[in-house]
Amino acid sequence: MNEKLEKVIKFLDDAQTYYLATVEGDQPRVRPFGTAIIYKDRLYIQTGKVKAVSHQLKANPKAEICAFKDVTWIRIAGELVEDDTREVKTLMLEKMPSLRRMYNEDDGNMQMFYFKDAEVTFASFVAPPEKFNI
Ligand SMILES: Cc1cc2nc3c(=O)[nH]c(=O)nc-3n(C[C@H](O)[C@H](O)[C@H](O)COP(=O)(O)O)c2cc1C
């Protein structure tokens, strides 16, 4: 895993919760999320096809996430692309076993998205911002 992705996933794992913003028409929508995994040098998140968030991403894949920990926050802005690869679903379920209570690889609901051409910003009260793409 490259250094940038390493830094991103460590921050998200440490923060535990991030907030995922999507767009519905001209209305921003935001909700807490916790799933995050790196697979083949991409950052993936997980949701369910039945959720409004999934319908919003289908209509408009633009999304942004934000998480905060200690004095630092991260924002990741880009497009979320669905990936139906079974292996990444399995890895996600292995990373967060409690998800198995609600999802499995073949339930027709579990959905994985990766960030495409995303801009990452680390910002802090104590240091200048750092930007890079993943
Ligand atoms: C701490 C926390 C983490 C969550 N993580 C996820 C997640 O990774 N994926 C997911 O689909 N829902 C997750 N949820 C549940 C969603 O926030 C919830 O289903 C939300 O209503 C989905 O947005 P929507 O109603 O716009 O579809 C989480 C909830 C909490 C409180």
The ligand as a Tripos MOL2 file, in Angstrom:
@<TRIPOS>MOLECULE
LIG
   31    33     1     0     0
SMALL
NO_CHARGES

@<TRIPOS>ATOM
      1 C1        -21.1970    5.2420   13.6740 C.3       1 LIG1
      2 C2        -22.0190    4.8030   12.4950 C.ar      1 LIG1
      3 C3        -21.4050    4.2090   11.4000 C.ar      1 LIG1
      4 C4        -22.1560    3.7900   10.2890 C.ar      1 LIG1
      5 N1        -21.5210    3.2260    9.2240 N.ar      1 LIG1
      6 C5        -22.2270    2.8940    8.1270 C.ar      1 LIG1
      7 C6        -21.5630    2.3850    6.9740 C.ar      1 LIG1
      8 O1        -20.3320    2.2700    6.9090 O.2       1 LIG1
      9 N2        -22.3310    2.0670    5.9000 N.ar      1 LIG1
     10 C7        -23.6890    2.2180    5.9080 C.ar      1 LIG1
     11 O2        -24.3390    1.9260    4.9030 O.2       1 LIG1
     12 N3        -24.3450    2.7000    6.9890 N.ar      1 LIG1
     13 C8        -23.6520    3.0470    8.0850 C.ar      1 LIG1
     14 N4        -24.2830    3.5700    9.1690 N.ar      1 LIG1
     15 C9        -25.7380    3.7370    9.1190 C.3       1 LIG1
     16 C10       -26.1250    4.9420    8.2530 C.3       1 LIG1
     17 O3        -25.6420    6.1410    8.8190 O.3       1 LIG1
     18 C11       -27.6500    5.0140    8.0960 C.3       1 LIG1
     19 O4        -28.1470    3.8200    7.5490 O.3       1 LIG1
     20 C12       -28.0850    6.1920    7.2530 C.3       1 LIG1
     21 O5        -29.4730    6.3770    7.4560 O.3       1 LIG1
     22 C13       -27.7930    5.9930    5.7680 C.3       1 LIG1
     23 O6        -28.0580    7.1850    5.0570 O.3       1 LIG1
     24 P1        -29.4050    7.3560    4.1910 P.3       1 LIG1
     25 O7        -30.5570    7.2660    5.1610 O.co2     1 LIG1
     26 O8        -29.2830    8.7000    3.5800 O.co2     1 LIG1
     27 O9        -29.4130    6.2560    3.2020 O.co2     1 LIG1
     28 C14       -23.5620    3.9710   10.2870 C.ar      1 LIG1
     29 C15       -24.1730    4.5750   11.3880 C.ar      1 LIG1
     30 C16       -23.4190    4.9840   12.4650 C.ar      1 LIG1
     31 C17       -24.1250    5.6350   13.6360 C.3       1 LIG1
@<TRIPOS>BOND
     1     1     2 1
     2     2     3 ar
     3     2    30 ar
     4     3     4 ar
     5     4     5 ar
     6     4    28 ar
     7     5     6 ar
     8     6     7 ar
     9     6    13 1
    10     7     8 2
    11     7     9 ar
    12     9    10 ar
    13    10    11 2
    14    10    12 ar
    15    12    13 ar
    16    13    14 ar
    17    14    15 1
    18    14    28 ar
    19    15    16 1
    20    16    17 1
    21    16    18 1
    22    18    19 1
    23    18    20 1
    24    20    21 1
    25    20    22 1
    26    22    23 1
    27    23    24 1
    28    24    25 2
    29    24    26 1
    30    24    27 1
    31    28    29 ar
    32    29    30 ar
    33    30    31 1
@<TRIPOS>SUBSTRUCTURE
     1 LIG1         1 GROUP 0 **** ****
